């Protein structure tokens, strides 16, 4: 698989790898219901849900809470979203199966079910995109903190994937665009940076 420049992220001919529609159950449902893996009007509608959730949270409040409590990024973000910090354990399990090229485990499917319950018990797009925010804050924000503490400038997520116009799956380097670009650019950039800054502060006192 070839590794290409991030410039394709703004090219509408390079699309996110599609995921199949799924019944409201488990990781397959989560993938098929979040903005991250959708395109067109479905992506626009779902992205608004994620953006609206983030708009209700002041990034500075995340930084302060992370600095004061020194908890993981998922715990801090979950509580800011009105969820118990203990959902972080399930989020970590789901994160291992979230990407379409990874295998879905029964453990991850059960974790999704518990997260839906924590989000109100209804498996709809609102719940899916709230869970998606937590999942995407999991490994990526931890990597951002680790890189900062080590004095590195590596992107927290080194690459993403797109389908080229000829149907080829390509890997896209995020070295020069650590939070992506174009329609699928990370909507939580300021929140991730604030979380990371607070956690770095907590660990370097």
N, C-alpha and C positions, 0 to 999 in steps of 0.2 A: 504494500500500500504506500503510495507516494505522500510526502509531506510538502504542503504548499503554503504560500503566503496568506496571512490573515486578510489580505485585500479582497479575497473572494467572499468574505462575510457580508459585504455590502452588495454583492452581485446576486440579483434575484434568481439567476439561473442555477445557482448552487443552493440546494435546499437541505434542510435537516433530514437525516434518514427517517423515513416514516415508520411508525409503529402501528400494528394492527389495532382496530377497535376491539374493546374487550368489555365483557359484562362487569358490573360493579363489584369486583372482588380481587384483592391481592395486588401484587406489584404490576401485573399486566394492565389492570384497570388504572392504576396510578400513572403509569407511563402514557396511556392513551388519553389521559384527562388533564395533563399539565401543559402549560405553555411551552415548556422546554422542548418537547418532542412533537410539536404540532406546527402547522403552517396555515397561511391564509386567514380567513375570518375566524376560524377556531382559535388560532394563535392570538389574534388581536383581542378576542373576547377574554380568553384565559389570562393573557398578560395584564389586562386591566384589573383582574381580580388580585393578581400578585402585587401590582403597583399600588393599588388601593390599600392593601394590607400594610405594605411598607410605609405608605404615606401617613399611617396612623402612629408611627413610631419615630421619635426624634433620635437621629443617630447619636447625638451627644449623650442622651440618656443611656444608650447602650454602652457607650464608652465608659461612663461613670459606673454603671452597674458592674461591668466586666472588671474594671480596675478595683472596685471595692470588694467584690466577692471572689474574684479569681476563678470563677467557674468556667466550664467549657462554653464555646460559642452557641451551641444548640440550647443549652440550659438557659442562657441569658436571653436569646431570641425567643424561645418558647414562652418564657414568662412575660416578655413584652407583648406577645400575641395573646396573652390571657390563658396560656396552657401551663400545666405543671412541668417543672424542669425535669422530672423523672422520665418524660417521653424521650429524652435524649438516648436512652438505651435502645429503644425501638428504632429511632431514627438511624442510629449507627448500623443496625442490622439491615434496614431497608437500603441504606446507601450502598452497601456492597452488591446489591442486585439491581440498582436503579437504572444504570446505563443499559441501553438495548443490546449491547454486545456482551453483557454479563449474564450468567445463569441465574434464574429465579429459584430461590430455595423455599421450602415449606416454612421455614422459620421466618423468612422475610414476608411471606404472604400473611402469616399470623400477626406479624408486627404491624403491617399495614392495617389490618382489621382493628387492632387496638388503637392505632393512631386515629382512625376514622371515629371510633367511639370517643376519644379524647376531644375531637373537633366537633362533637355534637351528635354523632351517631348516624349522620346522613352521608352516604357515599355520592356526593355531587362534586361539581367542578370547584366550588369554593373550598371544600375540604381538601380536595386533591392538590390545589395550588398552595394552600397553607402548608400542607405536608411537604410539598415540593420545595418551598422556601427553606424549611428546616433541613431537608436532605441536602440541598445545595449549599447550605451553610456549614455542613458537617466537616467533611474532609478538606474542602477548599480553604475554609477559614483557619483550620488547624495548620494547614500547610503554609498559609500566609504568616501566621504567628511564628512558626518554626523558621521560615526563611528570614524573617525580620530579626529574630534573636541570633541567627547565625551570620547576619550581615550580608545575606544574599538577596538578589533582586529577581530571582526566578519567578515566573508566574505561578500562582497557586495551583492552577490547572494548566499543564503544559500544552495541551492540544485539544481540539474538538474535531468533530467529523461532519462532513457534508457529502451530498451526492452530486457529482458533476453532471453537466448537461448530457453527457453520453452514458449516464447511468453508473459510472464508476464511483465507488466509495473512496473518498480521499480524507487524509488527516490534515488538519489546518493548524499551523503553529500559532500559539498565542503569546509568543515571546514579546512581541511588540504591541500586543493588545490583550493584556492580562485579564480584562473583564469582558472580552469579546468586542464585537462591533456590529453595526447594522441592526436589523429588527430583533435579533435575539441577544443583543448585548445585555449583560447582567443588570437587572433593574435594581439590585441591592448593593451596588458598588459602594456607596457612601456608608451604608450600614455595615458591610463587611470590613471596610477600613476602620470604622469606629470600634467595632468589636475587637479587631486585631490590636488596635492601639491600646485599648483598655487592658487586654490580656497581657500584652507585652509590658505595660506599666506594672501590672500586678506581679509579674514574674521577675522584674528587675529592681524591685524596691530594695 
